[in-house]
């Protein structure tokens, strides 16, 4: 089995590539972390992935959300999200966003 960092790197690279963001170097180990992926002038994304195939569930920790919000404020960005992958490849993600961003998304989709 490969180390957890291997799977995290896969997911972070995928999220950064599809959303036009940049991976933060050593994001999980730095004392003053700035999130796993940053989309300039837009949002910071914390990435969490499983290392096991066929996972049926994934627990979300409130600390992750609070840390992500702190990083958003530190970076002075308007939005944040938590990317969750249920596959070790990290290429199938679900995003957890707060209510304000969800309202904005719904408004944009209504206007299309």
PATORKOL-48803 format. One record per residue (C-alpha): x, y, z. Coordinates in steps of 0.001 Angstrom, whole numbers. Example, Ala and Ser with C-alpha at 12.3 -4.5 7.8 and 13.67 -1.06 7.14 Angstrom:
{site {12300,-4500,7800}};
{site {13670,-1060,7140}};
END
This chain:
{site {0,0,0}};
{site {1237,3469,-877}};
{site {1518,6260,1703}};
{site {-1484,8513,2345}};
{site {412,11484,857}};
{site {451,9693,-2519}};
{site {-3363,9587,-2649}};
{site {-3666,13157,-1370}};
{site {-1321,14369,-4107}};
{site {-3437,12635,-6761}};
{site {-6613,14297,-5519}};
{site {-5080,17750,-5051}};
{site {-3567,17664,-8552}};
{site {-6890,16631,-10067}};
{site {-8865,19331,-8225}};
{site {-6312,22008,-9146}};
{site {-6303,20949,-12802}};
{site {-10063,20855,-13349}};
{site {-10791,24055,-11399}};
{site {-7842,26119,-12601}};
{site {-6233,26360,-9186}};
{site {-2788,25856,-7766}};
{site {-1709,23253,-5248}};
{site {-200,24602,-2052}};
{site {3210,23110,-1444}};
{site {3403,20881,1635}};
{site {-132,21927,2608}};
{site {-693,19146,5114}};
{site {2570,19601,6981}};
{site {3164,23337,7116}};
{site {2377,25143,10345}};
{site {849,28062,8473}};
{site {-996,26103,5812}};
{site {-2955,27831,3105}};
{site {-5311,25082,2032}};
{site {-4625,22297,-437}};
{site {-5746,24112,-3580}};
{site {-6115,27851,-4088}};
{site {-8038,29371,-6976}};
{site {-6627,32911,-7188}};
{site {-9037,35655,-6112}};
{site {-11807,33078,-5664}};
{site {-11512,30256,-3152}};
{site {-9443,27904,-1074}};
{site {-10198,24181,-1169}};
{site {-9343,21587,1442}};
{site {-9030,18103,-89}};
{site {-9795,14833,1690}};
{site {-9671,11399,88}};
{site {-9941,7769,1031}};
{site {-7048,5374,505}};
{site {-9297,2332,122}};
{site {-11263,1094,-2862}};
{site {-15033,744,-2563}};
{site {-15482,3052,434}};
{site {-19139,3295,1411}};
{site {-18893,6257,3783}};
{site {-16729,9220,4682}};
{site {-16802,11141,7967}};
{site {-16449,14900,7872}};
{site {-14787,16642,10781}};
{site {-15950,20064,11891}};
{site {-12293,20983,12472}};
{site {-11662,20626,8733}};
{site {-14411,23131,7958}};
{site {-13262,25554,10636}};
{site {-9628,25354,9471}};
{site {-10715,25859,5869}};
{site {-12689,28957,6870}};
{site {-9688,30309,8804}};
{site {-7471,29792,5761}};
{site {-10057,31532,3573}};
{site {-9980,34567,5845}};
{site {-6158,34522,6107}};
{site {-5922,34507,2311}};
{site {-8678,37143,2051}};
{site {-10659,35039,-407}};
{site {-14451,35190,-727}};
{site {-15150,31430,-772}};
{site {-14014,28067,517}};
{site {-14927,24430,-105}};
{site {-14109,20950,1076}};
{site {-13406,18420,-1716}};
{site {-14151,14819,-793}};
{site {-13118,11842,-2901}};
{site {-14478,8377,-2193}};
{site {-11896,6779,-4496}};
{site {-8127,6498,-3989}};
{site {-7527,7931,-7474}};
{site {-8978,11264,-6272}};
{site {-10658,11935,-9596}};
{site {-14286,11768,-8459}};
{site {-14970,14597,-6029}};
{site {-17926,15956,-4149}};
{site {-17740,19488,-2807}};
{site {-19055,20724,509}};
{site {-19817,24448,431}};
{site {-21522,26794,2865}};
{site {-25051,28119,2497}};
{site {-24011,31542,1165}};
{site {-22069,29999,-1712}};
{site {-24929,27567,-2396}};
{site {-27364,30497,-2646}};
{site {-25019,32238,-5089}};
{site {-24727,29080,-7184}};
{site {-28509,28651,-7296}};
{site {-28935,32299,-8337}};
{site {-26397,31872,-11161}};
{site {-28035,28663,-12361}};
{site {-31474,30319,-12338}};
{site {-30160,33134,-14530}};
{site {-28787,30774,-17186}};
END
